[in-house]
Amino acid sequence: MYQRENHLSRHTNPFPEILDDTIYIRILKDPNYWISQDLEDKIIQIIAQSLDISGILYHLGTESLITNAYDLLPLDDSRIDLEEMIQRLPILIGRLTRAVYLNVKPISEHKVLFVFKYLPEYQEKWYDAVFFQGMLNGLAVLFELKTFKIRMTQTRLFGIHIAHKELGDDIQFGAESNEYELEWSEDSLFLSRSRLTKDDVSNRHRVLVTSRSDSQLEEISIVDVKDVVRRSRELAIENRDLEAAVEVLKSFKQELEKKQLSMAKDLRLAKNIQKGLIPEIIPDWNGIQFWTGFTPMQEVSGDYYDYFPYNVHKLGVAVCDVSGHGVPAAFITALSKLLFSNYKKTKPSETFKLINRELLDLVKQQGYTTCVYVLIHDDYKVLYSIAGHPRPILFRAKTNRAEICEGDGTFLGMFPDAGETFLDFQIQLEPGDKLFLYTDGLTEAENDKGNAFGESKLIQIIESCAEKSIQETVETIMTIHKEFTMGTDPMDDITLLGLQLSPRLPEFNIIKTKGDEAYRKKEFQNAVSYYEKAHQILPRELETQLLYGKALAYSGSFEKAIQLLESYNKFKTNHFKSHSVLGYCYYQMEMFEKAELEWKKAHSIDDSNLSNLYNLAQVYRKLNEKKKMKDVIEKMKRIEKTYLHILPLEKKWESLPDE
């Protein structure tokens, strides 16, 4: 994630000031290579300044517990429940680290206190707290607890990098140890080992899951857990929408290991996950506008589309159609997202070759996907490759004619020699040109007479929308398609992604340049006027949207600024300034709780910025939160004791009534 955000290649050392290239290469190649706590801390602190990595750390804790839990099971195949697994957890902690020891203290029948004791010479960090709580979450995942609560009760730390409420409601800081409380309702599962047959690979584990009632017994499929975990970790690093993709991989591991969830529950879960995998809106890029039509046949779709920023000069766009439906299709969808994020080659055909190889290794020819992948350059040259997918349709504004592009290739994830079929094709976009990527569910859909919608009808509609924007064109196609198939059951998922090089791009560039000049001169009212016109031309161009929102805020138009900045933040750009300015707008509107939330987000992105902490202190003063205000002031002192605003804040803190 850090390399992608900073436009670095995978093999470029991102930390040259603290890490030499030799050590960096060893870290990449050897998963068992051990680095010092000091070096680890420096790396994490650098990354955490620009990214919120708490979700990754939490997931790694969960993953570590699940991966190592097998070794805690009895060797004689006898069953254990959650309470006995909890008693065995200190063994695992002892294997993972020599810096901390775990004591388990039962509080009641379904409530346990975990006490992590650190060696005196070891200074624990905020990310330790997140990782260990993630491990405890792994217990809940492993035993499929339906109702449970994990919270930190106290810590030796005096503050934590992320919002405290994510770890616990009322944490005691500066304590003697780190303590977590796990409370759950009655658990219903036992775990045990099961013997492998002579046909099984010796290093693969089979776990047996039984319910409390011996009348129910379910054997679990063989899965190489360590291989799945290793691959998911490698791929998750490149995932832009990390948490959703990790959840789908985790749910699929649970399905392979336990097969305990019902199909209905799986589908509901997969549906929620896919909402995070597939972007609602693709932002404008370099004058190119996007719009999509997406109609899944069932709760979980086999269709998938996404965009992949390479750097400021290139943007990748993919439309895929995964074989089948349900959870298996959702799993391949998640893998596709991760693989496209991981393999960003200069030619789409090269990307296809690598993805085909990975899918063969991971899916074992139990599923495949068709795909069209488009790589757009900043000079509007478009390279594309096709893998068993319908060919794109190009509309030329100069001639008002649409035509099917050339290209061919076979599926991804089915044939080892498929790489030989992937070829690159090139087109050059001109202002007003439109390009349409779609799945076969669009053209193969039939009406009540059995006639297919077809490519000819699609081309005819595209040409009839010559004067319409890309959004209007896509919406027109989807409306006519819906009317055409009225009264029939859908046969497949339907996806249509359209893009257009705006014919008003030169006008946009002139207006935005004037807005930028006014903004630099702090003539915010003039900047707002220019940015508003530019925003109307390219309403999803992110840089303009952010500058427009900031100019509105600085000119006092807080409500409109809030609307713009909230829309901007939906694209998950993790931009420190967007949250900071949004917090300022909420503060001016006296919406202090929302201001607090936004400034906390800004602080999680850049925790060395004192202005955010100063703003948080002012919010807590407004809310009469004396203790929280004091905590923030102390944090500011630790960062920079001489900061000139600390003394005035302390005087304001002293004037607050005691809580």
C-alpha positions as CSV (number, residue, x, y, z in Angstrom):
1,M,0.0,0.0,0.0
2,Y,2.8,2.4,0.9
3,Q,4.6,1.7,-2.4
4,R,1.5,2.3,-4.4
5,E,0.6,5.5,-2.6
6,N,4.1,6.8,-3.2
7,H,4.3,5.5,-6.8
8,L,7.2,3.1,-6.1
9,S,7.8,-0.2,-7.8
10,R,7.8,-3.4,-5.6
11,H,11.6,-3.8,-5.9
12,T,12.4,-0.1,-5.0
13,N,13.6,0.2,-1.4
14,P,11.0,2.6,0.1
15,F,13.1,3.4,3.2
16,P,16.6,4.2,1.9
17,E,17.3,6.5,4.9
18,I,16.9,3.8,7.5
19,L,17.3,0.5,5.5
20,D,20.0,-0.5,3.0
21,D,19.1,-2.3,-0.2
22,T,20.6,-5.6,0.9
23,I,18.5,-5.9,4.0
24,Y,15.4,-4.8,2.1
25,I,15.9,-7.6,-0.5
26,R,16.3,-10.1,2.3
27,I,13.1,-9.0,3.9
28,L,11.3,-9.5,0.6
29,K,12.7,-12.9,-0.1
30,D,12.8,-14.5,3.4
31,P,9.6,-14.4,5.4
32,N,11.6,-15.7,8.4
33,Y,14.2,-12.9,8.3
34,W,14.3,-11.3,11.7
35,I,14.7,-7.5,12.1
36,S,15.3,-5.5,15.3
37,Q,12.5,-3.8,17.2
38,D,14.1,-0.5,16.5
39,L,14.1,-1.0,12.8
40,E,10.6,-2.4,12.8
41,D,9.4,0.6,14.7
42,K,11.0,3.1,12.3
43,I,9.4,1.3,9.3
44,I,5.9,1.3,10.8
45,Q,6.2,4.9,12.0
46,I,7.1,6.1,8.4
47,I,4.2,4.1,6.9
48,A,1.7,5.2,9.5
49,Q,2.3,8.8,8.8
50,S,0.6,8.5,5.4
51,L,-1.6,5.4,5.8
52,D,-4.0,4.0,8.4
53,I,-2.5,0.5,8.8
54,S,-4.3,-0.4,12.0
55,G,-6.7,-2.6,10.0
56,I,-3.8,-4.6,8.5
57,L,-2.2,-5.1,11.9
58,Y,-5.5,-6.3,13.4
59,H,-6.0,-8.7,10.5
60,L,-2.4,-10.1,10.9
61,G,-3.2,-10.8,14.6
62,T,-6.3,-12.7,13.6
63,E,-4.5,-14.5,10.9
64,S,-1.6,-15.5,13.2
65,L,-4.0,-17.1,15.7
66,I,-5.9,-19.1,13.0
67,T,-2.7,-20.2,11.3
68,N,-1.0,-21.4,14.5
69,A,-4.1,-22.8,16.2
70,Y,-3.7,-26.3,14.7
71,D,-0.5,-26.8,16.7
72,L,-2.4,-26.1,19.9
73,L,-4.8,-29.0,19.4
74,P,-4.3,-32.3,21.2
75,L,-2.2,-34.9,19.4
76,D,-4.6,-37.7,20.2
77,D,-7.6,-36.3,18.2
78,S,-9.5,-35.5,21.4
79,R,-11.8,-32.5,21.3
80,I,-11.4,-29.2,23.0
81,D,-13.7,-26.2,23.4
82,L,-13.0,-22.5,23.5
83,E,-12.2,-22.4,27.2
84,E,-9.5,-25.0,26.8
85,M,-8.1,-23.3,23.7
86,I,-7.9,-20.1,25.7
87,Q,-5.8,-21.9,28.4
88,R,-3.4,-23.1,25.7
89,L,-3.0,-19.6,24.2
90,P,0.0,-18.6,26.4
91,I,1.9,-21.5,24.7
92,L,1.4,-19.8,21.4
93,I,2.5,-16.4,22.7
94,G,5.6,-18.0,24.1
95,R,6.4,-19.4,20.7
96,L,5.9,-16.1,18.9
97,T,7.8,-13.8,21.2
98,R,10.2,-13.7,24.1
99,A,9.4,-10.1,25.0
100,V,5.9,-10.6,26.4
101,Y,4.2,-13.3,28.5
102,L,0.5,-14.0,28.7
103,N,-1.5,-14.9,31.8
104,V,-5.1,-15.9,31.6
105,K,-7.5,-15.1,34.4
106,P,-11.1,-16.5,34.2
107,I,-13.7,-14.0,35.5
108,S,-16.8,-15.9,35.0
109,E,-18.1,-18.9,33.0
110,H,-17.9,-17.0,29.7
111,K,-15.7,-14.1,30.6
112,V,-11.8,-14.1,30.6
113,L,-9.1,-11.5,31.3
114,F,-5.9,-11.7,29.2
115,V,-2.9,-10.1,30.9
116,F,0.1,-9.4,28.7
117,K,3.3,-8.8,30.8
118,Y,6.3,-7.2,29.0
119,L,9.9,-7.6,29.9
120,P,11.2,-4.4,31.6
121,E,13.7,-3.7,28.7
122,Y,11.0,-4.0,26.1
123,Q,9.0,-0.8,25.3
124,E,5.7,-1.9,23.7
125,K,4.2,0.2,20.9
126,W,0.7,1.2,19.9
127,Y,0.7,-1.5,17.1
128,D,1.3,-4.2,19.7
129,A,-2.1,-3.4,21.3
130,V,-3.8,-3.7,17.9
131,F,-2.1,-6.9,16.9
132,F,-2.8,-8.8,20.2
133,Q,-6.5,-7.7,20.1
134,G,-6.6,-9.1,16.5
135,M,-5.3,-12.4,17.9
136,L,-8.1,-12.6,20.4
137,N,-10.5,-11.9,17.5
138,G,-9.0,-15.0,15.9
139,L,-10.4,-17.1,18.7
140,A,-13.9,-15.8,17.9
141,V,-13.5,-16.5,14.2
142,L,-12.1,-20.0,14.8
143,F,-15.0,-21.0,17.1
144,E,-17.6,-19.0,15.1
145,L,-18.8,-17.0,18.1
146,K,-22.0,-15.3,17.2
147,T,-22.1,-12.9,20.1
148,F,-18.9,-11.7,21.7
149,K,-17.1,-8.6,22.9
150,I,-13.3,-8.0,23.0
151,R,-12.1,-4.8,24.7
152,M,-8.9,-3.4,26.1
153,T,-9.3,-2.5,29.8
154,Q,-5.8,-1.1,30.5
155,T,-2.4,-0.5,29.0
156,R,1.1,0.6,29.9
157,L,0.9,3.0,27.0
158,F,-0.1,6.7,27.5
159,G,-1.9,6.9,24.2
160,I,-2.7,4.8,21.1
161,H,-2.2,5.7,17.4
162,I,-5.8,4.9,16.5
163,A,-9.0,6.0,18.0
164,H,-9.2,4.5,21.5
165,K,-12.9,3.5,21.1
166,E,-11.8,0.9,18.5
167,L,-10.0,-1.0,21.2
168,G,-12.2,-0.3,24.3
169,D,-14.7,2.2,25.7
170,D,-12.8,3.2,28.9
171,I,-9.1,2.3,28.7
172,Q,-6.9,3.0,31.7
173,F,-3.6,4.3,30.4
174,G,-0.2,4.2,32.1
175,A,-1.1,0.9,33.9
176,E,1.3,-1.9,34.8
177,S,0.3,-4.3,32.0
178,N,-1.8,-4.6,28.9
179,E,-5.1,-6.3,29.6
180,Y,-8.0,-7.4,27.4
181,E,-11.4,-8.7,28.3
182,L,-13.2,-11.3,26.2
183,E,-16.8,-12.0,26.9
184,W,-19.0,-14.4,24.9
185,S,-22.3,-16.1,24.9
186,E,-22.4,-19.9,25.0
187,D,-20.1,-21.5,22.4
188,S,-21.3,-24.5,20.4
189,L,-18.2,-26.0,18.8
190,F,-15.4,-28.4,19.6
191,L,-12.2,-28.6,17.6
192,S,-9.8,-31.5,17.2
193,R,-7.3,-32.9,14.8
194,S,-8.2,-35.6,12.3
195,R,-6.0,-38.2,10.7
196,L,-4.9,-37.8,7.1
197,T,-5.4,-40.5,4.5
198,K,-2.6,-42.0,2.5
199,D,-3.5,-39.8,-0.4
200,D,-3.1,-36.6,1.5
201,V,0.0,-34.5,1.4
202,S,1.8,-34.9,4.8
203,N,2.2,-31.2,5.5
204,R,-1.5,-30.3,5.0
205,H,-3.8,-30.3,8.0
206,R,-7.3,-31.6,8.4
207,V,-9.3,-30.2,11.3
208,L,-12.5,-31.8,12.6
209,V,-15.3,-29.5,13.9
210,T,-18.1,-31.0,15.9
211,S,-21.1,-29.3,17.6
212,R,-21.9,-29.7,21.3
213,S,-24.5,-32.2,20.3
214,D,-22.8,-35.4,19.1
215,S,-25.6,-36.0,16.7
216,Q,-24.1,-33.4,14.4
217,L,-20.7,-34.1,12.9
218,E,-19.1,-32.5,9.9
219,E,-15.7,-33.3,8.4
220,I,-13.7,-30.5,6.9
221,S,-12.0,-30.3,3.5
222,I,-8.3,-30.4,3.2
223,V,-6.8,-26.9,2.8
224,D,-3.2,-25.7,3.0
225,V,-3.9,-23.0,5.5
226,K,-0.3,-21.7,5.6
227,D,-0.2,-21.4,1.8
228,V,-3.5,-19.5,1.7
229,V,-2.5,-17.2,4.5
230,R,0.9,-16.5,2.9
231,R,-0.6,-15.7,-0.4
232,S,-3.4,-13.5,1.0
233,R,-0.8,-11.5,3.0
234,E,1.3,-10.9,-0.1
235,L,-1.6,-9.8,-2.1
236,A,-3.4,-7.8,0.6
237,I,-0.4,-5.4,0.7
238,E,-1.4,-4.1,-2.7
239,N,-5.1,-3.9,-2.1
240,R,-6.7,-0.4,-2.3
241,D,-9.9,-1.5,-0.5
242,L,-8.0,-3.6,2.0
243,E,-10.5,-4.5,4.7
244,A,-13.2,-5.8,2.3
245,A,-10.8,-8.0,0.4
246,V,-9.3,-9.5,3.6
247,E,-12.8,-10.3,4.9
248,V,-13.7,-12.3,1.8
249,L,-10.5,-14.3,2.0
250,K,-11.1,-14.9,5.7
251,S,-14.7,-16.0,5.0
252,F,-13.5,-18.3,2.3
253,K,-10.9,-19.9,4.6
254,Q,-13.6,-20.5,7.1
255,E,-15.7,-22.1,4.5
256,L,-12.8,-24.4,3.5
257,E,-11.8,-25.3,7.0
258,K,-15.2,-25.7,8.7
259,K,-18.1,-25.7,6.1
260,Q,-20.3,-24.9,9.0
261,L,-22.0,-21.8,7.7
262,S,-25.2,-22.2,5.7
263,M,-25.4,-21.1,2.1
264,A,-27.8,-18.4,2.9
265,K,-25.5,-16.9,5.5
266,D,-22.5,-17.2,3.1
267,L,-24.4,-15.3,0.4
268,R,-25.4,-12.5,2.7
269,L,-21.8,-12.1,3.9
270,A,-20.4,-12.2,0.4
271,K,-22.9,-9.6,-0.8
272,N,-21.8,-7.2,1.9
273,I,-18.2,-7.9,1.1
274,Q,-18.7,-7.3,-2.7
275,K,-20.1,-3.9,-1.9
276,G,-16.6,-3.0,-0.6
277,L,-14.8,-4.7,-3.5
278,I,-16.6,-3.1,-6.4
279,P,-16.4,0.7,-6.6
280,E,-19.7,2.6,-6.7
281,I,-18.1,5.4,-8.7
282,I,-14.9,5.7,-10.7
283,P,-13.4,9.2,-10.4
284,D,-12.6,11.3,-13.4
285,W,-9.0,10.9,-14.5
286,N,-7.0,13.3,-16.8
287,G,-10.2,14.5,-18.4
288,I,-11.7,11.0,-18.9
289,Q,-15.1,10.4,-17.3
290,F,-16.5,7.1,-16.3
291,W,-20.0,5.7,-15.6
292,T,-21.2,2.2,-14.9
293,G,-24.3,0.1,-15.0
294,F,-24.2,-3.0,-12.8
295,T,-27.1,-5.5,-12.3
296,P,-26.2,-8.7,-10.4
297,M,-28.4,-11.7,-11.1
298,Q,-28.3,-13.0,-7.5
299,E,-27.1,-11.6,-4.2
300,V,-23.5,-12.3,-5.1
301,S,-22.3,-11.4,-8.6
302,G,-19.7,-13.2,-10.8
303,D,-19.2,-9.9,-12.6
304,Y,-16.5,-7.5,-11.4
305,Y,-15.0,-4.2,-12.4
306,D,-12.4,-1.9,-10.9
307,Y,-9.8,0.7,-11.6
308,F,-6.1,0.6,-10.7
309,P,-4.0,3.8,-10.6
310,Y,-0.4,3.1,-11.7
311,N,0.8,6.6,-11.2
312,V,-0.1,10.1,-12.5
313,H,0.6,8.9,-16.0
314,K,-1.4,5.6,-16.3
315,L,-4.7,4.2,-15.2
316,G,-5.8,0.5,-15.5
317,V,-9.5,-0.5,-15.9
318,A,-10.7,-4.1,-15.8
319,V,-14.1,-5.7,-16.4
320,C,-14.3,-9.4,-15.5
321,D,-16.8,-12.2,-15.6
322,V,-16.1,-15.0,-13.2
323,S,-17.5,-18.5,-13.8
324,G,-20.4,-19.5,-11.6
325,H,-22.1,-17.6,-8.8
326,G,-22.2,-17.5,-5.0
327,V,-19.3,-17.7,-2.6
328,P,-16.8,-19.4,-5.0
329,A,-17.3,-16.7,-7.6
330,A,-16.9,-14.1,-4.8
331,F,-13.6,-15.6,-3.8
332,I,-12.2,-15.5,-7.4
333,T,-13.6,-11.9,-7.6
334,A,-11.6,-11.0,-4.5
335,L,-8.5,-12.7,-5.8
336,S,-8.8,-10.8,-9.1
337,K,-8.9,-7.5,-7.3
338,L,-5.8,-8.3,-5.4
339,L,-3.9,-9.7,-8.4
340,F,-4.7,-6.7,-10.6
341,S,-3.5,-4.5,-7.7
342,N,-0.3,-6.6,-7.4
343,Y,0.7,-7.0,-11.0
344,K,0.8,-3.6,-12.7
345,K,2.8,-4.2,-15.9
346,T,3.3,-1.8,-18.8
347,K,1.4,-4.1,-21.1
348,P,-2.0,-5.6,-20.3
349,S,-1.0,-8.9,-21.9
350,E,1.9,-9.2,-19.4
351,T,-0.5,-8.6,-16.5
352,F,-2.8,-11.3,-17.9
353,K,0.1,-13.9,-18.0
354,L,1.0,-13.3,-14.4
355,I,-2.6,-13.4,-13.2
356,N,-3.3,-16.6,-15.2
357,R,-0.4,-18.3,-13.5
358,E,-1.5,-17.2,-10.0
359,L,-5.1,-18.2,-10.5
360,L,-4.0,-21.7,-11.7
361,D,-2.0,-22.1,-8.4
362,L,-4.7,-20.8,-6.2
363,V,-7.9,-22.0,-7.7
364,K,-6.6,-25.3,-9.2
365,Q,-8.8,-25.0,-12.4
366,Q,-11.9,-25.0,-10.2
367,G,-13.0,-21.7,-11.7
368,Y,-11.9,-19.2,-14.3
369,T,-12.6,-15.6,-15.3
370,T,-12.9,-13.8,-18.6
371,C,-11.6,-10.2,-18.7
372,V,-10.9,-7.1,-20.8
373,Y,-8.1,-5.0,-19.3
374,V,-7.5,-1.4,-20.5
375,L,-4.4,0.6,-19.7
376,I,-5.0,4.4,-20.3
377,H,-2.0,6.7,-20.8
378,D,-2.0,10.4,-20.0
379,D,-1.6,11.1,-23.8
380,Y,-4.9,9.1,-24.2
381,K,-3.3,6.2,-25.9
382,V,-5.1,3.1,-24.8
383,L,-3.6,-0.4,-24.7
384,Y,-5.9,-3.3,-24.1
385,S,-5.9,-7.0,-24.0
386,I,-8.8,-9.6,-24.0
387,A,-9.1,-12.9,-22.2
388,G,-12.1,-14.8,-23.5
389,H,-14.2,-11.7,-23.0
390,P,-16.6,-9.6,-25.3
391,R,-14.5,-7.1,-27.3
392,P,-14.9,-3.4,-26.4
393,I,-17.0,-1.0,-28.5
394,L,-15.4,2.3,-29.6
395,F,-17.5,5.3,-30.5
396,R,-15.8,8.0,-32.6
397,A,-17.1,11.5,-32.0
398,K,-15.8,12.7,-35.4
399,T,-17.8,10.2,-37.4
400,N,-20.7,9.5,-34.9
401,R,-20.1,5.8,-35.6
402,A,-19.5,2.9,-33.2
403,E,-17.5,-0.2,-34.0
404,I,-16.3,-3.4,-32.3
405,C,-12.6,-3.4,-31.5
406,E,-10.3,-6.2,-32.6
407,G,-8.8,-8.7,-30.2
408,D,-9.1,-12.3,-28.8
409,G,-7.6,-14.5,-26.1
410,T,-8.6,-17.3,-23.8
411,F,-9.8,-17.5,-20.1
412,L,-7.7,-16.6,-17.1
413,G,-7.1,-19.5,-14.6
414,M,-7.9,-22.4,-16.8
415,F,-5.0,-23.2,-19.2
416,P,-1.3,-23.2,-18.3
417,D,-0.3,-22.1,-21.9
418,A,-2.9,-19.4,-22.1
419,G,-0.2,-16.7,-22.0
420,E,0.5,-17.3,-25.7
421,T,-3.0,-16.1,-26.6
422,F,-2.9,-12.8,-24.8
423,L,-2.1,-9.9,-27.2
424,D,-2.0,-6.1,-26.9
425,F,-4.0,-3.8,-29.1
426,Q,-3.9,0.0,-29.3
427,I,-6.4,2.8,-29.9
428,Q,-6.0,6.6,-29.6
429,L,-8.8,8.5,-27.9
430,E,-9.9,11.9,-29.3
431,P,-12.1,14.4,-27.5
432,G,-15.7,13.2,-27.3
433,D,-14.7,9.5,-28.0
434,K,-16.4,6.9,-25.9
435,L,-15.2,3.3,-25.1
436,F,-17.6,0.7,-23.7
437,L,-16.5,-2.5,-21.7
438,Y,-19.2,-5.0,-20.9
439,T,-20.0,-8.6,-19.9
440,D,-21.9,-11.1,-22.1
441,G,-24.9,-10.8,-19.8
442,L,-25.7,-7.5,-21.5
443,T,-25.8,-8.8,-25.1
444,E,-27.0,-12.4,-24.5
445,A,-30.0,-11.4,-22.5
446,E,-33.3,-12.4,-24.2
447,N,-36.8,-10.9,-24.4
448,D,-40.0,-12.9,-23.8
449,K,-39.8,-14.1,-27.5
450,G,-36.4,-15.6,-27.1
451,N,-34.5,-12.9,-29.1
452,A,-31.1,-11.8,-27.8
453,F,-30.4,-8.1,-27.2
454,G,-27.2,-8.5,-29.3
455,E,-24.3,-6.3,-30.3
456,S,-26.0,-4.7,-33.2
457,K,-28.7,-3.2,-31.0
458,L,-26.1,-2.1,-28.5
459,I,-24.1,-0.3,-31.3
460,Q,-27.4,1.3,-32.6
461,I,-28.2,2.7,-29.1
462,I,-24.6,4.0,-28.6
463,E,-24.8,5.9,-32.0
464,S,-28.2,7.3,-31.1
465,C,-26.6,8.8,-27.9
466,A,-23.9,10.7,-29.9
467,E,-24.6,14.0,-28.2
468,K,-25.1,12.6,-24.7
469,S,-22.6,12.4,-21.9
470,I,-21.1,9.1,-20.9
471,Q,-23.4,9.0,-17.9
472,E,-26.5,9.6,-20.0
473,T,-25.4,7.1,-22.6
474,V,-24.8,4.3,-20.1
475,E,-28.1,5.0,-18.3
476,T,-30.0,5.1,-21.6
477,I,-28.5,1.7,-22.6
478,M,-29.5,0.2,-19.2
479,T,-33.0,1.6,-19.4
480,I,-33.6,0.2,-22.9
481,H,-32.1,-3.1,-21.9
482,K,-34.4,-3.4,-18.9
483,E,-37.4,-2.6,-21.1
484,F,-36.2,-5.2,-23.7
485,T,-36.0,-8.0,-21.1
486,M,-39.2,-7.1,-19.2
487,G,-41.1,-10.2,-18.1
488,T,-38.1,-12.6,-18.3
489,D,-35.9,-14.0,-15.6
490,P,-32.3,-12.7,-15.7
491,M,-29.9,-15.3,-17.1
492,D,-26.6,-13.7,-16.1
493,D,-25.1,-10.7,-14.3
494,I,-24.9,-7.5,-16.3
495,T,-22.1,-5.0,-16.3
496,L,-21.5,-2.1,-18.5
497,L,-18.6,0.3,-18.0
498,G,-18.3,3.4,-20.2
499,L,-15.6,6.0,-20.5
500,Q,-15.3,9.2,-22.5
501,L,-12.6,11.7,-23.1
502,S,-14.4,14.9,-22.3
503,P,-14.9,17.2,-25.3
504,R,-14.7,20.1,-22.9
505,L,-11.2,19.2,-21.5
506,P,-9.4,22.3,-22.9
507,E,-12.1,24.5,-21.4
508,F,-11.8,22.7,-18.1
509,N,-8.0,23.1,-18.0
510,I,-8.2,26.9,-18.6
511,I,-10.9,27.4,-15.9
512,K,-9.0,25.2,-13.4
513,T,-5.8,27.0,-13.9
514,K,-7.5,30.3,-13.1
515,G,-9.0,28.8,-10.0
516,D,-5.6,27.5,-8.9
517,E,-4.0,30.9,-9.4
518,A,-6.8,32.6,-7.3
519,Y,-6.4,29.9,-4.6
520,R,-2.6,30.5,-4.4
521,K,-3.3,34.2,-3.9
522,K,-5.9,33.3,-1.2
523,E,-8.6,35.0,-3.2
524,F,-11.0,32.2,-2.1
525,Q,-14.2,33.7,-3.4
526,N,-12.8,34.0,-6.9
527,A,-11.3,30.5,-6.6
528,V,-14.8,29.1,-5.7
529,S,-16.3,30.7,-8.8
530,Y,-13.7,29.1,-11.1
531,Y,-13.7,25.7,-9.3
532,E,-17.5,25.6,-9.5
533,K,-17.4,25.9,-13.3
534,A,-14.6,23.4,-13.6
535,H,-16.5,21.0,-11.2
536,Q,-19.6,21.2,-13.5
537,I,-17.5,20.0,-16.4
538,L,-15.7,17.2,-14.6
539,P,-17.7,16.5,-11.4
540,R,-15.6,13.6,-10.3
541,E,-12.1,15.0,-10.9
542,L,-10.7,14.6,-7.4
543,E,-8.0,17.3,-7.3
544,T,-10.6,19.9,-8.3
545,Q,-13.2,18.6,-5.9
546,L,-10.7,18.8,-3.0
547,L,-9.6,22.3,-3.9
548,Y,-13.2,23.4,-4.4
549,G,-14.1,22.1,-1.0
550,K,-11.2,23.8,0.7
551,A,-11.9,27.1,-1.1
552,L,-15.5,26.9,0.0
553,A,-14.4,26.3,3.6
554,Y,-12.0,29.2,3.7
555,S,-14.6,31.5,2.2
556,G,-17.1,30.5,4.9
557,S,-19.5,28.4,2.8
558,F,-19.3,25.5,5.3
559,E,-22.4,23.5,4.4
560,K,-21.5,23.3,0.7
561,A,-17.8,22.5,1.7
562,I,-19.0,19.7,3.9
563,Q,-21.0,18.2,1.0
564,L,-18.0,18.4,-1.4
565,L,-15.5,17.0,1.1
566,E,-17.7,14.1,2.3
567,S,-18.2,13.2,-1.4
568,Y,-14.4,13.3,-1.9
569,N,-13.6,11.1,1.1
570,K,-15.9,8.4,-0.2
571,F,-13.1,7.6,-2.7
572,K,-10.9,6.6,0.3
573,T,-8.0,8.7,-0.9
574,N,-6.7,8.8,2.7
575,H,-5.8,12.5,2.2
576,F,-4.9,14.2,5.5
577,K,-6.1,17.6,4.4
578,S,-9.5,16.6,3.3
579,H,-10.4,15.3,6.8
580,S,-8.7,18.2,8.5
581,V,-10.6,20.8,6.6
582,L,-13.9,18.9,7.0
583,G,-13.3,18.9,10.7
584,Y,-12.8,22.6,10.5
585,C,-16.2,23.0,8.8
586,Y,-18.0,20.9,11.3
587,Y,-16.4,22.9,14.1
588,Q,-17.5,26.2,12.6
589,M,-21.0,24.7,12.4
590,E,-20.8,23.7,16.1
591,M,-21.1,20.0,15.2
592,F,-18.3,19.2,17.6
593,E,-18.6,15.4,17.7
594,K,-18.3,15.2,13.9
595,A,-15.4,17.6,14.0
596,E,-13.7,15.3,16.6
597,L,-14.2,12.3,14.3
598,E,-12.7,14.0,11.3
599,W,-9.7,15.4,13.2
600,K,-9.0,11.9,14.6
601,K,-9.0,10.5,11.1
602,A,-6.6,13.3,10.0
603,H,-4.4,12.5,13.0
604,S,-4.3,8.8,12.2
605,I,-3.0,9.7,8.7
606,D,-0.4,12.1,10.0
607,D,0.1,11.7,13.8
608,S,3.0,14.2,13.9
609,N,0.9,17.2,12.8
610,L,0.3,19.4,15.9
611,S,-2.4,21.5,14.3
612,N,-4.8,18.5,14.4
613,L,-4.0,17.9,18.1
614,Y,-4.5,21.5,18.8
615,N,-7.9,21.4,17.1
616,L,-8.9,18.3,19.0
617,A,-8.0,20.0,22.3
618,Q,-10.3,22.9,21.3
619,V,-13.1,20.4,20.6
620,Y,-12.7,18.8,24.0
621,R,-12.8,22.2,25.6
622,K,-16.1,22.9,23.8
623,L,-17.4,19.5,25.0
624,N,-16.1,20.0,28.5
625,E,-14.1,16.8,28.2
626,K,-11.3,17.8,30.6
627,K,-9.6,14.4,30.7
628,K,-9.5,14.0,26.9
629,M,-8.2,17.6,26.6
630,K,-5.4,16.8,29.0
631,D,-4.5,13.6,27.1
632,V,-4.2,15.6,23.9
633,I,-2.0,18.3,25.5
634,E,0.3,15.6,26.9
635,K,0.6,14.1,23.5
636,M,1.5,17.4,22.0
637,K,4.2,17.8,24.6
638,R,5.7,14.5,23.7
639,I,5.9,15.5,20.1
640,E,7.2,19.1,20.6
641,K,7.6,20.6,24.1
642,T,8.2,24.1,22.8
643,Y,5.0,24.3,20.7
644,L,3.8,27.8,21.4
645,H,0.1,26.9,21.7
646,I,0.6,24.4,24.5
647,L,0.7,27.0,27.4
648,P,-2.5,28.8,26.3
649,L,-4.3,25.4,26.0
650,E,-3.2,24.4,29.5
651,K,-4.6,27.7,30.9
652,K,-7.9,26.9,29.1
653,W,-7.8,23.4,30.5
654,E,-7.4,24.6,34.1
655,S,-10.5,26.8,33.7
656,L,-12.7,23.8,32.8
657,P,-14.8,22.4,35.7
658,D,-13.8,18.9,36.9
659,E,-15.7,16.0,35.3
